Amino acid sequence: MMFRRMMGMGLCGAAVAAMLGLGMPDAAIAKDRLAVVPTDTIYPGEVIAPSKLDTVKVTNPNLVGGYAADPSQVIGMLSTKTLLAGRTIPLAALKKPYAVTRGDRLRLVFNIGSLTISATGSPMDDANIGDVIRVRNLDSGQIVTGTVMADGTVQVMAK
């Protein structure tokens, strides 16, 4: 249909259409776009490994932004929904892995001035660095609240 329209415009109209990019393949207009796709189904909560990824050329001109274009955006992240093989990975479906996981063993730290008290604890929930979580003190059985620190400890708050 585009060919017929260009033929109806005459040679001059076809030259203008070519200059405007009408009827030209997208590859000639813009450089190739890439997308990262799973090679196998990835389920929610699964850490994305490099072995489950492939990089492919985007051929759908209607696909614009919001998807992973580089493996470094995806590797090591957690999936929040099922990602199907061969489909683009929406960036909104990814999140950072947890710093502490429910049921793990970690160190509780309580500081008052120069006094430091530590104990072994188990988080009640999954959490990232900076999150306030509840942790069971494994020595006393008490549940305390604290902030997850970058080193994987929980800084306990005074009540």
Buried (B, 14 or more C-beta within 10 A) or exposed (E): EEEEEBEEBEEEBBEEBEEEEBEEEBEEEEEEBBBBBBEEEBEEEBEBEEEBBEEEEBEEEEEEEEBBBEBEBBBEBBBEEEBEEEEBBEBEBBEEEBBBEEEEEBEBBBEEEEEEEEBEBBBBEBBEBEBEBBBBBBEEEEEBEBBBBEEEBBEBEEE
